[in-house]
Amino acid sequence: MCAQDNNVKRTIENPVAIAAPASVYGGKNFGALGNAEENHEEATPLSEDAMKIYEHLIGVHVAYFRACNVPYMTTCRSLPQQVVQEQNTQRAHDSQVSNYGDNLVEADTSTTAVQQQRVPSAGSAHVQHYGASGLNNTIPSIHQEQTVAPVTKPSLRLMHIKGQVAASCADANGSRFVQQAIQVATPQEIVMVYEEIMPCVRTLAADVFGNHAVQKILEHGPQSCKRELISRLMGHVLPLSHDMYGCRVIQKALDVGEHNQKIVIVKELKHKVLKCVRDQFASHVIQKCVECLPPKHIQFIFRSFCGWAKALSMHPYGSRVIQKVLAHCDNAEVCHTLTAEIIEFANKLSADPFGNYVVQHLLEHGGQTQRSMIVRKFDRRVVSLCYHKFASNVLEKCLVFGSQEDRQLIINEILGNAGSQHVEHLVDMMINPYANFVIQKMVVTAEEQQVGLLLDVARKNADSLKRYPHGRHFIAAIEKFLSANEGSPVHLVNNE
């Protein structure tokens, strides 16, 4: 029993020696596996060159065996030569992995994790793993090399996987290969790819790997092929728009499709616009519709938001759509309705994590009348808004894009009666994590007399300001601004 255990231990410790051919061991001919175990200790130690040659040969055989078990690779008639070529190219790397497999576990683990993310479906390619023996980790296959270092000029061409294109697109490595190969494919190969994926394009569009291949394929080939592929998506636009992966394919179709096809796509969403806007994925499709189609064809999208501007502006996905609509809408009536609702609730929206971006967008891109109306909504609330994480950003936009009159309304309310000795609230704002940025913006936009007052307060209270992180930040920012204007270093306080 002890002898058997010792033999097993020696086998595990040096599996290469057990399986090595006679030529490697200086001409000594070992018979069956048992004889090799018995004569293991008598074997001549391997030279370094012999070990490298043997590891290379094992790598060739294993890689060829794996490739033969991958359905979409079996059609390549030059597969044995290709495997040898690939192994020669990566020979040094294979030897390193064979000798130091444990040290390279991080790279192998990342590759294996990608392969094991998803159970292969019927017809998809399998990359087999060889259990606990470590064989899959010690000798990287061709497919692992594609995962770690994408090939810019693949030795395989799309014609080599003819009949298996759809299955390849649904596989992690196959999808990557198709995306690379389509960029250097011949016109005949591109047409072949389109023909093979047509029957299952809707399934691939919603596939974790297939969607990337479909998107890349749509960037190449004749318009007739693109037209036919996009037509296969018709009637399924809504469910694909709500899908994590399908929404990307629909967006690509809106980018590359013909004008009449874009109109058909957007019409399928006509009665579900509000539902799409609130969806994490479909909201991007609505935004793409607004970008890619002339306003006259998407008026129903614009009208869908009337009466919903406030609610959608405070929605994590709806706020982005509202901003996109405000940027592209050419319907004066719809624009007036949306902006009026936003201005009416400007105070609430400014303090909202998502609504504040809509108000900022209107301040930056809207008309002067709209800016002034928003500023007047903040009357007698400016100081409290300065202390708010989101509303303070809105006030900064007011100071930058507002008229001189608008800026003075905000600045005067903040300064109040600071002309006397009541400046405590200004010092408090200078050390506040949000209000200090509003004061900084005031220094840039206020009148000379008002700027002088702020600088005077900062100098007199420098010792207090320096005790707080945001106070020090405020002093540094003001000194940087003044130094840029003066052309020489300016210090609010004397450095001791």
N, C-alpha and C positions, 0 to 999 in steps of 0.2 A: 504493500500500500504506500509506503514511504517512497519507494523507487518510482512508482507511478506518479505520485505528487511532484517529485522532483522533475520528472520528464515534462509534466504539464507546465510546471513553473518555467522550465527552460524554453518551452515552446512559446509561451506568452511573452517572455522577455526578449526573445530573438526570433520572431516569426519569419524574418527574411532569410535567415540561415537555414531554416527548416525546408523552405520551399525553393531554395536556390538550385539552378541547374548545375550539372556536373562541370560544365566548362568554366563556371565562375570559381569553383573551388579547386583550381589548379589541376583539373583533369580527373579528380576523384569521383567515381560514379556511385552515387547513393541510389538505392533502389526505391522501395516503397517508403511512405511517410514514416512508418515505424523504424525502418532501417536508418533513416536520416536522424531520427531522435537518438537511436542507440549510438550512432557514430558522430553525434554533434560535437562532443568534446575533442574528437580526434581531427576535426576539420581544420584545414589551414586558415588562419585569419584572413579575412578579405582585405584586399588593398583598396585604397580610397577610390582609384579609377574604376576598379571592378564593381564596387558598390554603386557608383554613379551610373554605370552602364546598366546594371541590373535594375536599379530603380527606374531608369528610363524605359526599359523594356516592359516592366510591370505596368508603368503608367500608360504605355501604348495599348496594351491588352485590355486594361480596365476601362480606359476611355472608349475604346472600340466596342467593348461589351455594352457599356452604358448607351452609347449612341445607337447601337442596334436595337435597344429596348425603347427608344423614343420614336413613336410612330411617324412624326413629321420629318424625321431625319433619314428614314430607311429608303427614301426614294433617290437619294444622292448616290449615283453609281461610283463616284470617286471618293466614297466615304473613307475607305481604309487609308488611301493616300493623304486625305485631308487630316485624319486623326494623327498620322505620323508627323505631318507638317506642323500641326498645332502643338504637338508634344515637343518637337524640336525647338519651336519658338519659345516655349515656356519651360525648357528643360532645367534651367538653373532654378527657376521658382519651384518646380516640382521637387527637386532634390532638397531644397530648403524646407519645404513643407514636410517631406518625408522624415527628415532628420529632426525637425523642430516643430512638429505638429502641435505640441502643447502650447508653445509660445505664440503660435498663430491662431489660437482658438478664437480670438475676437473676430478676425476676418471671416473665418469659416462659419462662426455662429451667425454673423449678420447675413451671410449668404443663405444658410439653412433656414433662418427665420423667414426670409423672403419666400423660399420655396414652400414652407409649411404654413404660410398664412391662410391658405385656403385649400380645401380638399378638392383635388382635380375632378372635374365633371366628366361625364362620359364623352369620349372622343378627344379629350384634352391630353396633352403630353404628360408623361410621368417621368420624373427624375428619381430613380430609386435610391434609397438609403440602405446601407449595408450593416445595420445593427450596431452592436457595441464593439465590434472589432476595430473600429477606427479607420477602416479602409476608405470610407467616404470622406474623411477629414484629411487623411495623409496624402491622397492623390486627387487633386482638384480636376473636375471634368471640364470639358469644353464649355458646358452651360454655366458652370460656376465662374469661369473666366469672363463670360459675357456679363454676368451680374456685377462682378467687381470692377471690371474695366471694359466699358462698352466699346465695341469695335466700330471704328469709323468707316472702314472699308471691309465689310464682311466677305470672307472667302466663299461662303454659300450665297447663292442668288435665289431670288424668289421662285424662279422656275424649278429649283430643286425641291421645293415643297408643294409643287402642283398637286392639287387634290386634298391638301391638308392645310390650306391657308386659314380657313375659319377656325379649325382646332388650334392652330398656332397662335392666332390672335387672342384666344381665351387662356393662353398660358403665359406666365410671367416672362420667361425667357423668349418664348416664341413671339410675344407681342413686341418685345424690345427689338428682336431681329427684324420683324416686319417694318417697324418704324424706321429703322436704319436703312434697310435694303430698299424701301420705296423711294428714298431720296436719290438713289443711283440706278434705279430700275429702268429698263427699256420700255418703250410704249407698249410692246406686246405683253410684258410682264405686268404692267399696271392694269391693263384691260383684264388680264387673267385674274388678278387680285379682286377687282371689282366684281367680276362674274361669280367668283366663289363665295364672297361674303354677302352678296345680295340676298339670298334666301334667309339668312339669319342675322341680318344687320340690326334688327330691333333687339335681339338677345345680346349681341355684342355691345350695342350702345349702352346697355345697363350693366355690363360686366366690368368688374374691377380692373381687369387688364385690357379687355377688348375695346373699351371706350377710347383709350389712348391710341390704339391702332386705327380705329375708325376716324378719329380726328385727324391723324397724320395722313391717312389715305385721302381724305377729302381735300387736302391741300395740293394734291397732285392729280394728274390725269386730265383727260378731255372733259369739257363741260357736259357732254352728253352722258358720260358715266356718272358724274356728280348729280346730274338731274335725275337719273334713274335711281340712284341710291337714296337721295333725299325724298323722292316720291314714295319709297318704301316706308318712310317714317310717318307719312301722312296718316291721320286717323289715330295716331298714338302720341301726339305731341304733348297732351296734358299729362298723362302718366309718366312719360319720360322727363318732362320738365320738373316733376316732383321727385325724381330719382337723383340720388347723389351723383351718379356717373352719367345718366342719361341727359341731365340738364346741360352737360358740357358739349355733348354731341349736337343738341338742338342749337346751342349758341354758335357752334361752328357752322352748322347749316345756315343760320342767319347771316353769317359772315361771307360764305362762299356761294350760297344759293342764288338762283335767278330771282329777279324782282317779283315775278308772279308767284313763285314758290314761297317767298318770304311773306307775301300777303296771305297765302293759304295757311301758313304756320300760325301767324298772329290771330287769324280768325278762329282757330280752334281754341284759343284762350279767351274768347270774347266774353263769355258769360261766367268766367271764373277768375277775373282779374284780381279782385280783392283777396280771394283765397290764395292766389299765386303770390301776391305781394307779401303776405304774411308767412310765406314758406321760405325756409332757409335756402333752398335750391332754386325753386321756381322764380323767386324774386330776381335772380340774376338773369333769367330768361326775359322777364318783363323789361329789365334795364337794357338788355341787348335789343329788344324790339324797338324801344324808344331811340336807341342810337342808330340802328340800321335802316329804319323805314322812314319815309317822308311823313311829316306830321299829319297830312291829310288822310293817311291810311290808319292812323292810330288815335283818332279823335275819341273813340269809345274808351280808350285807356285813360285819357286825360279826364273825360267826364266822370269816369268811375270814382275819381278821387274827390269830387266836389262833395262837401259835407263830411269828408273823412280826413281832411288835412291834419287836424289836431291829433286824432287817434293814430294815424299812420306815422306822423312825425315822431311820436313817442314810442314807436315800435322798432325793435333792433334791426329788422330788415326793411320795414316800410320807410324808415327815415332816409335810407339811401335811394330808394325809388323816388320819393318826393323830390329830393335834390336833383335827380336826373330829369324828372319831369319839368321842374322849374327852369332847367337849363335848355331844354329842347322845345318846350311848348310854344306854339305860335298863335294859339287861340286866345285873343285878348280877353274874351269873356271868362274862359276857364282860368287863365292866369290871375285875373282880378279876384275871382272867387277863392282860389287857393291862397293867394297872398293875404287877402282880407282876413281869412280864418287864422292864418299864422300870426298876423299882427295882433289880432284880437286876444290871442292867448300867449302873447310874447313873454310875459312874466313867467308863466308856468313852464313854457317850452324852454326858456333859457336856463332853468334850473333842472332840466331833465337830462339824464345821461345821453339820450339820443336826440331829443328835440333841440338841444342847444346847437347841434350842427346844422339843422335846418335854418334856424334864425341867423347863424353866422353866414350861411350861404346866401340868404336874402340880403343881408347887410353888404356882403362883398359884391354880389352880382345884380342886385336889384337897383331900382331907380332911387333918386335922391328923395323923392316924396315918401317912398316906403321906408327909407332909413330914418327920416325925421319922425315918422309916425311911431316907429319902434322905440326910438330914444325917448319920446314923450310918454310912452307906456311905462318907462322906468322912473318917472317923476316921484321923488321922495322915497325911493327904494334903492337908490344907487349905492349908498354905503353898505347896506345889508347884502346887496348882490356882489359887492367886491369880495366879501368873505366866503362866497360860495364857490365850490370847486369848478362847476360848469358855467355858472352865470358870469364869473369873472372873465372867462374867455370871450363871452359875448360883449362885455363892456370894452375890452381891448379892441375888438373889431369896430365898435362904435367910435372909438377915439381915432382909429386909423382911417376909416372910410366915411365917417360922418362929416357934415359941413362944419364950418367954423362955429356956427351957432349951436349945432348939436354938441360939439366938443365942449363949448363953454357951459352948457347946461349941466353936463356931467361933472366937469372940473369944479365949477362953483359949488355944486352940492357936496362934493367931497371936501373941499377946502373949508366951506362953511364960514365960521368966524375965526378962522385960524390966523387972521391978521393980528389978533390980540395974543394973549398968552395961552389960549386954549388950543394946544397942539397935540395933546395926549393921543387923540384918536389917529393922528397922522403917524406918530411913532408906532402905535399898535399895528397900523396897516403895513408899515415898512417891515415888520418882523413876522407878519402873517404869511403862511405858505402860498396863499392865493392873492391876497390883496396887494402884496408887494409888487406883483407884476403889473397891476393896474397903475400903481404909482410910477413905476418905471416908464410905462407908456405915456403917462402924463408929462413926464420930463421931456419926452420927445415931441409931444404935440401941443403943449400948453404955450401960453404967451410968456414973454421974457420975464415979466414981473412975477407971474405965478411960478415959473421955474426957479427964480431966485428965492422965493419963499420956501419951496420944497428943499432946496439945497441948504438953506439956512437952518431949517429944522434938522436936517441930517447931520450937519456939522455940530450943532449944539448938543445933539443926543448921540454922538458917535460912540461914546463909551457904553451906553445902553445897547445900541444896535449891535456892537461887536460881540456881545455876550450871547447872541442868538444866531443860529446857522443862516436863517433867511435874512437877518439883518446884515450879516457879513456879505451875503450874496448880493443884497441890494446895493451896498456901498461899492462893491467891486464892479457891478454892472453900470452904475452911474459914473464912476471914474473912467471906465472904458469908453463910454459914450462921450463924455466931456473931452477926454484926451483925443479922440478921433476928430472932434470939431475944432479943437485948439491947435492940433498938429504937434502937441508936446504933452508929456505926462502931466496929469492933473490929479491931485490928491485932496480928498475932502478932509482928511485928518492927517496930522503930522505923524510919520512913522517913527516910533521911538526905538 
